Amino acid sequence: MAKSSADDEELRRACEVAIEGTKQKVVMSIRVAKSRGTWVKAGKLGRGHMAKPRVLALSTKVKGQRTKAFLRVLKYSTGGVLEPAKLYKLKHLSKVEVIANDPSGCTFMLGFDNLRNQSVSPPQWTMRNMDDRNRLLLCILNICKDALGRIPKVVGMDVVEMALWAKDNTPTVPKVAAQKSVPDNHADATVIEDDLNVTVERELVSQAEEEDMETLLGTYVMGIGEAEAFSERLKRELHALEAANVHAILECEPMIDEVLQGLEVAANCIEDMDEWLGIFNVKLRHMREDIQSIETRNNKLELQSVNNRLLTEEVDRLLERLRIPPEYVALLTGGSFGEAHMQQNYEACEWLLGALKGLEATKMDPAFAKMRAVKERRGELEILKSNFIHSASAFLRNYFAGLVDNMLADKNSFSQRGQLKRPDHADLRFRCRVYARLLQHLKKLDKNCLVPLRKAYCGSFNFLFRREVKEFSNELRASTKAPKNATLQWLEGPTGSSHGGNPPDSSMVAEAYSKMLTVFVPLLVDESSFFAHFMCFDVPTLVPAGNDSSGHKSMDSNDDDLGIMDIDDNDSKGGKNPAELAALNEALRDLLDGVQEDFYAVVDWACKIDPLRCISLHGITDRYISSQKADAAGFVRLLLDDLEGRISMQFGRFVDETCHQIERNERTVRQTNVLPYISRFATLATRMEQYIQGQNRDLVDQAYTKLVSIMFVTLEKVAETDLKYADIFLLENYAAFQNSLYDLANVVPTLAKFYHQASEAYEQACSRHISMIIYYNRGFDVYNSARRDSFPNWIVKNGTPKDVEVQLIRSRQVNKCHVQEVAEESELRGIVAFTMG
């Protein structure tokens, strides 16, 4: 038989090396096979569940008075060295189960109660033989009992058999060895000694108890040794028992006679009692019938009483629902709408709403809904509702008109000469907010009654908004110090003009426009939001009031809570209502229509002073457009879109006018040196790039495309006026265009495209010019040869004119000045014409 791995000292030392530094001492180490499959044949695992070699090591750690026990799983690394894989604490060991599907009985499973994923089956451990299995499991049980004071549940094996196996396989340990192990660690020595000296007394009776039982059994002599004597003894005892029973029966005969007489007397009494019970039964049956009839009449009376009581209660409730309190009637018909009386009016409205809902046909029993009293009372409530709505609507229309009139009468509320005043509607909203709940109640009573109220509100406040925007716009333009030379003719005049080199500063124009938007866009958005919720439109909420598009708090930062949303939260929790959103946009158009004219005036004024400032204005407007995404800001988005379109139109006019200036050069400018607009375009592009400042480039790139295209077309047309110097003229202008735009072309993709286009045109003009010089040089050589020889002989000697031209091009003998002098001679022209013919 092979040596067990539990006795392998090298394996134990390898395990100690693997767990070195943990202060744990290895008690036992043994090789096992780990698997998770099922046993399909004797001693074989199912496919896909191959066993993996592992080493199980039992270790202990002494900490004070306690001893901790661990089960370590070690695996072999690539180099065959053991390394820790898993660590289990034996205090969590709850079950030791031997797998029944394994015929060899060498496979077992350890169940721990602290595993996180209980749905995954724990691993199965397979030993080499039964001895290794029993040895390992006994060591685990002994450590659990000695160190933890308990043993886990054992399933699938007999503990008694294991104890007997331990008794038979316990090796004799010399006392000297045991004594040597005590000084090192008393707890570990105890565990090892218990492992080697396992006895059956843990599960069976002790040796002393067994000896006591044998002694007790030996003291009782039954005489079973002689069978015949024992049988005779039993017969004698049986006869004695039978004789005693007969004697007892004979002695009890007088007593039996007395009992029989008593039974006869009792039978007579029972017969008499049976007759009496028959008579009583007849009487009880008649009495039962009488009681049943009485109970039936009583039940009917009780049912009638209950019905009458319920009917009375129902009538009382109906009367309570139909009753109209006189104090509410007085408030709903002719009450005051002063601020001090509004709480009472709200209570009256809430009662009226509850009464109307309570008398709806869907909320009542059909029998009650058809009653004349209910119909009459519903009619009275409808009359109260219509009277209250009429009086409240008239009051609110007058109230809105009075608020606006008071604001218009106060001149300090608007911008004046020398004083630019920012509009402040805090007090105006506070006064309107007093009646916000009244509008909510009116909406619940009759939603259609809000339409004329909304129109009255829009008509009154529209005049106020238009007045504020107009006064602010006029004073803003008057207080802005703009440059006097309004329109700059960028591409006209001499090259050294001051317009192209040092244009006047017009930044105050963009600042004025930005100030206009900063003041009024948040104001209009807040007014739109306040109007949407104040007038009870079912639209989603806006961004928190008080934040403008740049993230700064607006002038109404104290009014971010409109004071309306807490009244009827159900209206704002729904999704978007297209019909309600369309009605809101139409109402906002009535509320804010007309203010756009003053915005247009500021845009036209700014573009007139400096058309290039349209780029800055376009970027400012685009930032505000991207920040207005709420449904209630629809009119503001339309206003900003119109402003952006107007700015684009003004800038487009400037670009078209510049293009006309370039085209006029075609008729007025002679073919001399560099055209003015070629050198000034770089200055214009630099100024435009300064105004972009990281904004959208589409507007500027479109202007670049249009201007440069017209410039190149006009340049080609001017060059065609004198073909003699056309190539030199193009070379100079394209070179000047590239030199002036070199820096901008490196950072602007659109200008880089035109830079490369100019470079290609420059190369083409240069090629044409060189070809012309070569052509003239060839004609000069032909002229000299023709003078020395006859012309036909020269052709025969040098070949065809085409061959001569190729030789001249390869030789690159170019003398520009000499060629130009020779080209003037008429004889050379004739010879060249003759040669080409």
VEXMISE-161809 format. One record per residue (C-alpha): residue number from 1; x, y, z. Coordinates in steps of 0.5 Angstrom, whole numbers, padded with zeros to 4 digits, m for minus. Layout:
N
 seq  east north    up
 NUM     X     Y     Z
...
This chain:
837
 seq  east north    up
   1  0000  0000  0000
   2  0003  0007 m0002
   3  0005  0012  0003
   4 m0001  0017  0005
   5  0001  0024  0003
   6 m0002  0026  0010
   7  0005  0023  0013
   8  0009  0027  0007
   9  0014  0032  0011
  10  0016  0035  0005
  11  0009  0037  0003
  12  0008  0040  0010
  13  0014  0044  0009
  14  0012  0046  0002
  15  0005  0048  0005
  16  0008  0052  0011
  17  0013  0056  0006
  18  0006  0058  0002
  19  0003  0061  0008
  20  0009  0064  0011
  21  0008  0070  0015
  22  0001  0069  0017
  23  0003  0066  0024
  24 m0001  0060  0023
  25  0002  0053  0024
  26  0000  0047  0019
  27 m0003  0041  0023
  28 m0004  0037  0017
  29 m0003  0037  0009
  30 m0006  0032  0004
  31 m0007  0032 m0003
  32 m0014  0032 m0006
  33 m0018  0032 m0013
  34 m0022  0038 m0013
  35 m0029  0037 m0018
  36 m0036  0040 m0019
  37 m0039  0035 m0023
  38 m0043  0029 m0022
  39 m0041  0021 m0022
  40 m0044  0018 m0028
  41 m0040  0011 m0027
  42 m0036  0008 m0022
  43 m0030  0012 m0020
  44 m0031  0017 m0026
  45 m0033  0024 m0027
  46 m0038  0027 m0032
  47 m0035  0030 m0038
  48 m0034  0038 m0037
  49 m0032  0037 m0030
  50 m0025  0034 m0030
  51 m0022  0034 m0023
  52 m0016  0039 m0021
  53 m0010  0037 m0016
  54 m0010  0041 m0010
  55 m0007  0041 m0003
  56 m0012  0041  0003
  57 m0008  0044  0009
  58 m0011  0045  0016
  59 m0008  0050  0020
  60 m0009  0053  0027
  61 m0007  0060  0030
  62 m0007  0062  0037
  63 m0009  0069  0039
  64 m0009  0070  0047
  65 m0013  0064  0050
  66 m0017  0063  0044
  67 m0015  0058  0038
  68 m0017  0059  0031
  69 m0017  0054  0026
  70 m0017  0055  0018
  71 m0018  0050  0012
  72 m0013  0052  0007
  73 m0014  0050 m0001
  74 m0007  0051 m0004
  75 m0006  0050 m0012
  76  0000  0048 m0016
  77  0003  0054 m0020
  78  0006  0054 m0027
  79  0013  0052 m0024
  80  0010  0047 m0019
  81  0010  0051 m0013
  82  0004  0051 m0008
  83  0001  0058 m0007
  84 m0005  0059 m0003
  85 m0012  0059 m0007
  86 m0018  0060 m0002
  87 m0018  0060  0006
  88 m0024  0058  0010
  89 m0025  0059  0017
  90 m0027  0052  0021
  91 m0032  0056  0025
  92 m0037  0057  0019
  93 m0036  0049  0018
  94 m0044  0047  0018
  95 m0044  0040  0015
  96 m0039  0035  0012
  97 m0043  0030  0007
  98 m0040  0024  0004
  99 m0042  0024 m0004
 100 m0047  0018 m0005
 101 m0046  0018 m0012
 102 m0039  0016 m0011
 103 m0038  0008 m0010
 104 m0032  0009 m0007
 105 m0034  0013 m0002
 106 m0028  0017 m0002
 107 m0031  0024 m0005
 108 m0034  0029  0000
 109 m0037  0036  0001
 110 m0036  0041  0006
 111 m0041  0046  0007
 112 m0040  0053  0010
 113 m0045  0058  0012
 114 m0042  0064  0010
 115 m0041  0063  0003
 116 m0044  0069 m0001
 117 m0047  0065 m0007
 118 m0051  0059 m0004
 119 m0054  0058 m0011
 120 m0047  0055 m0013
 121 m0046  0048 m0011
 122 m0039  0048 m0006
 123 m0033  0044 m0009
 124 m0033  0036 m0008
 125 m0026  0033 m0006
 126 m0024  0026 m0008
 127 m0019  0023 m0004
 128 m0014  0017 m0006
 129 m0017  0012 m0001
 130 m0022  0011  0005
 131 m0016  0012  0010
 132 m0014  0018  0007
 133 m0021  0021  0008
 134 m0023  0018  0015
 135 m0016  0021  0017
 136 m0018  0028  0014
 137 m0025  0028  0017
 138 m0023  0026  0024
 139 m0018  0031  0024
 140 m0023  0036  0022
 141 m0028  0034  0027
 142 m0023  0034  0033
 143 m0021  0041  0031
 144 m0028  0043  0031
 145 m0029  0040  0038
 146 m0023  0042  0041
 147 m0022  0049  0039
 148 m0029  0051  0037
 149 m0033  0047  0042
 150 m0038  0044  0037
 151 m0038  0039  0031
 152 m0041  0040  0024
 153 m0047  0036  0022
 154 m0044  0029  0019
 155 m0048  0026  0013
 156 m0047  0020  0009
 157 m0043  0016  0014
 158 m0043  0013  0020
 159 m0039  0016  0026
 160 m0039  0010  0030
 161 m0035  0006  0024
 162 m0031  0012  0024
 163 m0029  0011  0031
 164 m0028  0004  0030
 165 m0023  0005  0024
 166 m0020  0011  0029
 167 m0019  0006  0034
 168 m0016  0000  0030
 169 m0011  0005  0026
 170 m0009  0009  0032
 171 m0001  0009  0032
 172  0003  0008  0038
 173  0006  0015  0040
 174  0012  0015  0044
 175  0011  0019  0051
 176  0017  0022  0050
 177  0015  0025  0043
 178  0009  0028  0046
 179  0013  0031  0052
 180  0017  0034  0047
 181  0012  0037  0043
 182  0009  0040  0049
 183  0014  0046  0050
 184  0013  0049  0043
 185  0005  0050  0043
 186  0001  0046  0048
 187 m0006  0047  0044
 188 m0003  0044  0037
 189  0000  0038  0041
 190 m0007  0037  0044
 191 m0010  0037  0037
 192 m0005  0032  0034
 193 m0005  0028  0040
 194 m0013  0027  0040
 195 m0012  0026  0033
 196 m0008  0020  0034
 197 m0011  0017  0040
 198 m0018  0017  0038
 199 m0023  0012  0042
 200 m0030  0010  0041
 201 m0032  0014  0048
 202 m0034  0020  0044
 203 m0040  0016  0041
 204 m0041  0010  0045
 205 m0041  0008  0053
 206 m0035  0008  0056
 207 m0031  0002  0059
 208 m0033  0003  0066
 209 m0040  0003  0064
 210 m0039 m0003  0060
 211 m0036 m0007  0066
 212 m0042 m0004  0071
 213 m0047 m0007  0066
 214 m0044 m0014  0066
 215 m0044 m0014  0073
 216 m0051 m0012  0074
 217 m0053 m0018  0069
 218 m0049 m0023  0072
 219 m0052 m0022  0079
 220 m0059 m0024  0077
 221 m0060 m0032  0076
 222 m0065 m0034  0072
 223 m0064 m0041  0071
 224 m0064 m0041  0064
 225 m0059 m0046  0064
 226 m0063 m0053  0065
 227 m0069 m0052  0060
 228 m0073 m0058  0063
 229 m0073 m0055  0070
 230 m0075 m0048  0067
 231 m0081 m0051  0063
 232 m0084 m0055  0070
 233 m0083 m0048  0074
 234 m0087 m0044  0069
 235 m0093 m0049  0069
 236 m0093 m0049  0076
 237 m0094 m0042  0076
 238 m0099 m0042  0071
 239 m0103 m0047  0075
 240 m0103 m0043  0081
 241 m0105 m0037  0077
 242 m0111 m0040  0075
 243 m0113 m0043  0081
 244 m0113 m0036  0084
 245 m0117 m0033  0079
 246 m0123 m0038  0080
 247 m0123 m0038  0087
 248 m0124 m0030  0087
 249 m0130 m0031  0082
 250 m0133 m0036  0087
 251 m0132 m0031  0093
 252 m0136 m0025  0089
 253 m0143 m0028  0087
 254 m0147 m0024  0093
 255 m0144 m0018  0090
 256 m0146 m0020  0083
 257 m0154 m0021  0085
 258 m0154 m0014  0088
 259 m0152 m0011  0082
 260 m0157 m0015  0078
 261 m0163 m0013  0082
 262 m0160 m0005  0082
 263 m0160 m0006  0074
 264 m0167 m0008  0074
 265 m0170 m0002  0079
 266 m0166  0002  0074
 267 m0169  0000  0068
 268 m0176  0001  0071
 269 m0174  0008  0072
 270 m0172  0009  0065
 271 m0178  0007  0062
 272 m0182  0012  0066
 273 m0177  0017  0065
 274 m0178  0016  0057
 275 m0186  0017  0058
 276 m0184  0023  0061
 277 m0179  0026  0056
 278 m0184  0024  0050
 279 m0189  0029  0054
 280 m0184  0034  0055
 281 m0182  0033  0047
 282 m0189  0035  0045
 283 m0190  0041  0049
 284 m0183  0043  0047
 285 m0184  0042  0040
 286 m0190  0047  0040
 287 m0186  0052  0044
 288 m0181  0052  0039
 289 m0186  0053  0033
 290 m0189  0059  0037
 291 m0182  0062  0039
 292 m0180  0061  0031
 293 m0186  0065  0029
 294 m0184  0071  0034
 295 m0177  0071  0032
 296 m0179  0072  0025
 297 m0184  0077  0026
 298 m0178  0080  0031
 299 m0173  0080  0025
 300 m0178  0083  0020
 301 m0179  0089  0025
 302 m0171  0090  0026
 303 m0170  0090  0019
 304 m0175  0095  0018
 305 m0172  0099  0024
 306 m0165  0099  0020
 307 m0168  0101  0014
 308 m0172  0107  0017
 309 m0165  0109  0020
 310 m0161  0108  0014
 311 m0166  0112  0010
 312 m0166  0117  0015
 313 m0159  0118  0015
 314 m0159  0118  0007
 315 m0164  0123  0007
 316 m0160  0128  0012
 317 m0154  0127  0008
 318 m0157  0129  0002
 319 m0160  0135  0005
 320 m0154  0137  0008
 321 m0151  0136  0001
 322 m0157  0140 m0002
 323 m0156  0146  0003
 324 m0153  0152  0001
 325 m0150  0156  0007
 326 m0152  0163  0007
 327 m0145  0166  0008
 328 m0143  0163  0002
 329 m0149  0165 m0002
 330 m0147  0173  0000
 331 m0140  0172 m0002
 332 m0141  0169 m0009
 333 m0147  0174 m0011
 334 m0144  0180 m0008
 335 m0138  0180 m0004
 336 m0132  0184 m0004
 337 m0125  0182 m0008
 338 m0121  0186 m0003
 339 m0115  0183 m0001
 340 m0117  0182  0006
 341 m0123  0178  0004
 342 m0120  0174 m0001
 343 m0119  0168  0004
 344 m0127  0168  0005
 345 m0128  0168 m0003
 346 m0123  0162 m0003
 347 m0127  0158  0002
 348 m0133  0160 m0002
 349 m0130  0158 m0008
 350 m0128  0151 m0005
 351 m0135  0150 m0002
 352 m0138  0151 m0009
 353 m0133  0147 m0013
 354 m0134  0141 m0008
 355 m0142  0142 m0008
 356 m0142  0142 m0016
 357 m0138  0136 m0016
 358 m0142  0132 m0011
 359 m0148  0133 m0015
 360 m0145  0131 m0021
 361 m0149  0125 m0024
 362 m0143  0120 m0024
 363 m0142  0122 m0016
 364 m0149  0120 m0014
 365 m0154  0114 m0014
 366 m0158  0114 m0021
 367 m0164  0115 m0016
 368 m0162  0121 m0013
 369 m0160  0124 m0019
 370 m0167  0124 m0022
 371 m0170  0127 m0016
 372 m0173  0134 m0017
 373 m0170  0137 m0011
 374 m0163  0135 m0014
 375 m0164  0138 m0021
 376 m0167  0145 m0018
 377 m0161  0145 m0013
 378 m0156  0144 m0018
 379 m0159  0150 m0022
 380 m0158  0154 m0016
 381 m0151  0152 m0016
 382 m0150  0154 m0023
 383 m0153  0161 m0022
 384 m0148  0162 m0017
 385 m0142  0160 m0021
 386 m0144  0164 m0027
 387 m0145  0170 m0022
 388 m0139  0169 m0019
 389 m0135  0168 m0025
 390 m0138  0175 m0028
 391 m0136  0179 m0022
 392 m0129  0176 m0021
 393 m0128  0177 m0029
 394 m0130  0184 m0029
 395 m0126  0186 m0022
 396 m0120  0183 m0025
 397 m0120  0186 m0032
 398 m0121  0193 m0028
 399 m0115  0191 m0024
 400 m0110  0189 m0029
 401 m0112  0196 m0033
 402 m0111  0200 m0026
 403 m0104  0197 m0025
 404 m0102  0199 m0032
 405 m0104  0206 m0031
 406 m0101  0207 m0025
 407 m0094  0205 m0028
 408 m0095  0209 m0034
 409 m0097  0215 m0030
 410 m0090  0214 m0026
 411 m0085  0217 m0031
 412 m0079  0215 m0026
 413 m0081  0208 m0028
 414 m0078  0209 m0035
 415 m0072  0211 m0038
 416 m0071  0219 m0039
 417 m0066  0223 m0042
 418 m0059  0222 m0039
 419 m0062  0216 m0034
 420 m0062  0209 m0037
 421 m0067  0205 m0032
 422 m0068  0198 m0032
 423 m0075  0196 m0032
 424 m0077  0193 m0025
 425 m0083  0189 m0025
 426 m0083  0186 m0018
 427 m0088  0190 m0015
 428 m0093  0189 m0021
 429 m0092  0181 m0020
 430 m0093  0182 m0013
 431 m0100  0185 m0014
 432 m0102  0180 m0019
 433 m0100  0174 m0015
 434 m0105  0176 m0010
 435 m0110  0174 m0014
 436 m0107  0168 m0017
 437 m0111  0163 m0013
 438 m0117  0166 m0015
 439 m0115  0165 m0023
 440 m0114  0158 m0021
 441 m0121  0157 m0018
 442 m0124  0161 m0024
 443 m0121  0155 m0028
 444 m0124  0150 m0024
 445 m0131  0153 m0025
 446 m0130  0155 m0032
 447 m0124  0154 m0036
 448 m0127  0158 m0042
 449 m0128  0164 m0037
 450 m0120  0165 m0037
 451 m0120  0167 m0045
 452 m0123  0174 m0044
 453 m0118  0175 m0038
 454 m0112  0173 m0042
 455 m0114  0178 m0047
 456 m0115  0183 m0042
 457 m0108  0182 m0039
 458 m0105  0182 m0045
 459 m0108  0188 m0048
 460 m0106  0192 m0042
 461 m0099  0190 m0041
 462 m0097  0190 m0048
 463 m0098  0197 m0048
 464 m0093  0198 m0042
 465 m0088  0193 m0045
 466 m0088  0197 m0051
 467 m0087  0203 m0047
 468 m0081  0201 m0043
 469 m0077  0198 m0049
 470 m0078  0204 m0053
 471 m0076  0209 m0048
 472 m0070  0204 m0046
 473 m0068  0203 m0054
 474 m0068  0211 m0055
 475 m0064  0213 m0049
 476 m0059  0207 m0050
 477 m0058  0210 m0057
 478 m0057  0217 m0055
 479 m0053  0215 m0049
 480 m0048  0211 m0054
 481 m0042  0215 m0057
 482 m0041  0212 m0064
 483 m0036  0214 m0069
 484 m0038  0220 m0074
 485 m0035  0216 m0080
 486 m0041  0211 m0080
 487 m0040  0207 m0086
 488 m0033  0205 m0088
 489 m0032  0204 m0096
 490 m0027  0198 m0094
 491 m0025  0197 m0102
 492 m0025  0204 m0105
 493 m0020  0210 m0105
 494 m0012  0210 m0105
 495 m0008  0204 m0101
 496 m0006  0208 m0096
 497 m0013  0210 m0093
 498 m0014  0211 m0086
 499 m0020  0207 m0086
 500 m0017  0200 m0088
 501 m0011  0201 m0084
 502 m0014  0204 m0077
 503 m0021  0204 m0077
 504 m0025  0207 m0071
 505 m0027  0203 m0065
 506 m0034  0201 m0065
 507 m0034  0196 m0059
 508 m0039  0201 m0056
 509 m0044  0199 m0061
 510 m0044  0191 m0059
 511 m0044  0193 m0052
 512 m0050  0197 m0053
 513 m0054  0191 m0057
 514 m0051  0186 m0051
 515 m0054  0191 m0046
 516 m0061  0191 m0049
 517 m0061  0183 m0050
 518 m0059  0182 m0043
 519 m0064  0187 m0040
 520 m0070  0185 m0044
 521 m0069  0178 m0046
 522 m0069  0175 m0039
 523 m0075  0180 m0037
 524 m0079  0178 m0043
 525 m0078  0170 m0041
 526 m0080  0172 m0034
 527 m0086  0175 m0036
 528 m0088  0170 m0041
 529 m0087  0165 m0035
 530 m0091  0169 m0030
 531 m0096  0170 m0035
 532 m0096  0162 m0037
 533 m0097  0160 m0030
 534 m0101  0166 m0027
 535 m0106  0165 m0033
 536 m0106  0157 m0031
 537 m0104  0155 m0038
 538 m0102  0147 m0038
 539 m0095  0147 m0040
 540 m0088  0145 m0037
 541 m0085  0149 m0032
 542 m0079  0154 m0035
 543 m0072  0154 m0032
 544 m0072  0157 m0025
 545 m0074  0165 m0026
 546 m0068  0169 m0024
 547 m0063  0166 m0029
 548 m0061  0169 m0035
 549 m0058  0166 m0041
 550 m0051  0167 m0039
 551 m0052  0164 m0032
 552 m0053  0170 m0028
 553 m0058  0172 m0024
 554 m0063  0177 m0027
 555 m0066  0183 m0024
 556 m0072  0179 m0021
 557 m0068  0174 m0017
 558 m0073  0175 m0011
 559 m0078  0173 m0015
 560 m0076  0166 m0017
 561 m0082  0163 m0014
 562 m0088  0165 m0017
 563 m0093  0163 m0012
 564 m0097  0159 m0016
 565 m0095  0152 m0017
 566 m0097  0150 m0010
 567 m0104  0151 m0011
 568 m0106  0146 m0017
 569 m0100  0141 m0018
 570 m0104  0137 m0022
 571 m0104  0141 m0028
 572 m0097  0142 m0029
 573 m0095  0134 m0028
 574 m0098  0132 m0034
 575 m0094  0132 m0041
 576 m0095  0137 m0046
 577 m0101  0139 m0049
 578 m0101  0141 m0056
 579 m0107  0145 m0056
 580 m0106  0149 m0050
 581 m0099  0150 m0052
 582 m0101  0153 m0059
 583 m0106  0158 m0054
 584 m0100  0160 m0050
 585 m0096  0162 m0056
 586 m0102  0166 m0059
 587 m0103  0169 m0052
 588 m0096  0171 m0052
 589 m0096  0174 m0059
 590 m0101  0179 m0056
 591 m0098  0180 m0050
 592 m0091  0182 m0053
 593 m0092  0184 m0060
 594 m0089  0191 m0062
 595 m0083  0190 m0058
 596 m0079  0187 m0063
 597 m0079  0194 m0067
 598 m0075  0197 m0062
 599 m0070  0191 m0062
 600 m0070  0192 m0070
 601 m0068  0199 m0069
 602 m0062  0198 m0065
 603 m0060  0193 m0070
 604 m0060  0197 m0076
 605 m0057  0203 m0072
 606 m0051  0199 m0070
 607 m0050  0196 m0077
 608 m0051  0203 m0080
 609 m0045  0205 m0076
 610 m0040  0199 m0077
 611 m0043  0194 m0082
 612 m0037  0189 m0079
 613 m0040  0189 m0072
 614 m0046  0185 m0075
 615 m0041  0179 m0074
 616 m0041  0180 m0066
 617 m0048  0182 m0066
 618 m0050  0175 m0069
 619 m0046  0171 m0064
 620 m0049  0175 m0058
 621 m0056  0173 m0061
 622 m0054  0166 m0062
 623 m0052  0165 m0055
 624 m0059  0167 m0053
 625 m0062  0163 m0058
 626 m0059  0157 m0055
 627 m0061  0158 m0048
 628 m0068  0159 m0049
 629 m0071  0152 m0050
 630 m0077  0153 m0045
 631 m0084  0152 m0048
 632 m0087  0159 m0045
 633 m0081  0162 m0048
 634 m0083  0161 m0055
 635 m0084  0168 m0057
 636 m0077  0170 m0054
 637 m0074  0165 m0059
 638 m0078  0168 m0065
 639 m0076  0175 m0063
 640 m0069  0172 m0063
 641 m0069  0168 m0069
 642 m0072  0175 m0073
 643 m0066  0179 m0070
 644 m0061  0174 m0072
 645 m0064  0174 m0079
 646 m0064  0182 m0079
 647 m0057  0182 m0077
 648 m0055  0177 m0083
 649 m0059  0181 m0088
 650 m0055  0187 m0086
 651 m0049  0184 m0086
 652 m0051  0181 m0093
 653 m0052  0188 m0096
 654 m0045  0190 m0093
 655 m0042  0184 m0097
 656 m0046  0185 m0103
 657 m0044  0193 m0103
 658 m0037  0191 m0103
 659 m0038  0186 m0108
 660 m0041  0192 m0113
 661 m0035  0196 m0111
 662 m0030  0190 m0113
 663 m0034  0190 m0120
 664 m0034  0197 m0121
 665 m0026  0196 m0121
 666 m0027  0192 m0127
 667 m0029  0199 m0131
 668 m0025  0204 m0128
 669 m0018  0201 m0126
 670 m0012  0200 m0131
 671 m0008  0194 m0131
 672 m0002  0197 m0127
 673  0001  0194 m0120
 674 m0003  0191 m0115
 675 m0011  0192 m0115
 676 m0013  0196 m0108
 677 m0018  0191 m0106
 678 m0013  0185 m0106
 679 m0008  0189 m0101
 680 m0014  0191 m0097
 681 m0018  0184 m0096
 682 m0013  0182 m0091
 683 m0014  0188 m0087
 684 m0022  0187 m0088
 685 m0021  0179 m0086
 686 m0017  0181 m0080
 687 m0022  0185 m0077
 688 m0028  0180 m0079
 689 m0024  0175 m0075
 690 m0023  0179 m0069
 691 m0030  0180 m0069
 692 m0032  0172 m0069
 693 m0028  0171 m0062
 694 m0030  0163 m0062
 695 m0037  0164 m0065
 696 m0040  0161 m0071
 697 m0036  0162 m0077
 698 m0042  0160 m0082
 699 m0044  0167 m0083
 700 m0036  0170 m0084
 701 m0034  0164 m0088
 702 m0040  0165 m0093
 703 m0038  0172 m0094
 704 m0031  0170 m0095
 705 m0033  0165 m0101
 706 m0037  0171 m0104
 707 m0032  0176 m0103
 708 m0026  0172 m0106
 709 m0030  0169 m0111
 710 m0032  0176 m0114
 711 m0024  0179 m0113
 712 m0021  0173 m0117
 713 m0026  0174 m0123
 714 m0025  0181 m0123
 715 m0018  0180 m0123
 716 m0018  0176 m0129
 717 m0023  0180 m0133
 718 m0018  0186 m0131
 719 m0012  0182 m0134
 720 m0016  0181 m0140
 721 m0016  0188 m0142
 722 m0008  0188 m0144
 723 m0006  0181 m0146
 724  0001  0183 m0147
 725  0002  0184 m0139
 726 m0003  0180 m0137
 727  0001  0174 m0134
 728  0006  0179 m0130
 729 m0001  0183 m0128
 730 m0004  0176 m0125
 731  0003  0174 m0122
 732  0004  0181 m0118
 733 m0004  0181 m0115
 734 m0004  0173 m0114
 735  0003  0174 m0110
 736  0000  0180 m0106
 737 m0006  0176 m0104
 738 m0002  0170 m0102
 739  0003  0175 m0098
 740 m0002  0179 m0094
 741 m0006  0173 m0092
 742 m0001  0168 m0090
 743 m0002  0169 m0083
 744 m0009  0168 m0083
 745 m0009  0162 m0088
 746 m0006  0158 m0083
 747 m0011  0159 m0078
 748 m0018  0160 m0082
 749 m0019  0154 m0086
 750 m0024  0158 m0091
 751 m0018  0163 m0093
 752 m0013  0157 m0093
 753 m0017  0154 m0099
 754 m0017  0161 m0103
 755 m0010  0161 m0101
 756 m0008  0155 m0105
 757 m0013  0157 m0110
 758 m0009  0163 m0111
 759 m0002  0159 m0111
 760 m0005  0155 m0117
 761 m0007  0161 m0121
 762  0000  0164 m0119
 763  0004  0158 m0122
 764 m0001  0158 m0128
 765  0001  0165 m0130
 766  0008  0164 m0128
 767  0008  0158 m0133
 768  0005  0162 m0138
 769  0010  0167 m0138
 770  0016  0163 m0138
 771  0013  0159 m0144
 772  0012  0166 m0148
 773  0019  0168 m0146
 774  0022  0162 m0149
 775  0018  0162 m0155
 776  0020  0169 m0156
 777  0028  0167 m0155
 778  0026  0161 m0160
 779  0024  0167 m0165
 780  0030  0171 m0164
 781  0035  0165 m0166
 782  0031  0163 m0172
 783  0032  0170 m0174
 784  0039  0170 m0174
 785  0040  0163 m0177
 786  0035  0166 m0183
 787  0040  0172 m0184
 788  0046  0167 m0185
 789  0043  0162 m0189
 790  0037  0161 m0193
 791  0031  0159 m0190
 792  0029  0153 m0193
 793  0036  0150 m0192
 794  0036  0152 m0184
 795  0030  0148 m0184
 796  0033  0142 m0187
 797  0039  0143 m0183
 798  0035  0143 m0176
 799  0029  0139 m0177
 800  0022  0141 m0176
 801  0020  0147 m0173
 802  0017  0143 m0167
 803  0023  0139 m0166
 804  0027  0146 m0165
 805  0022  0148 m0160
 806  0023  0142 m0156
 807  0031  0144 m0156
 808  0029  0151 m0154
 809  0025  0149 m0148
 810  0030  0144 m0146
 811  0036  0149 m0147
 812  0032  0154 m0142
 813  0036  0160 m0145
 814  0032  0166 m0143
 815  0034  0173 m0143
 816  0027  0177 m0142
 817  0030  0184 m0144
 818  0033  0182 m0150
 819  0027  0178 m0152
 820  0022  0184 m0151
 821  0027  0188 m0155
 822  0027  0183 m0161
 823  0020  0182 m0160
 824  0018  0189 m0163
 825  0021  0188 m0169
 826  0017  0186 m0175
 827  0021  0182 m0179
 828  0022  0177 m0173
 829  0014  0176 m0173
 830  0014  0175 m0180
 831  0019  0169 m0179
 832  0016  0166 m0173
 833  0009  0166 m0177
 834  0012  0163 m0183
 835  0016  0158 m0179
 836  0009  0156 m0175
 837  0006  0155 m0182
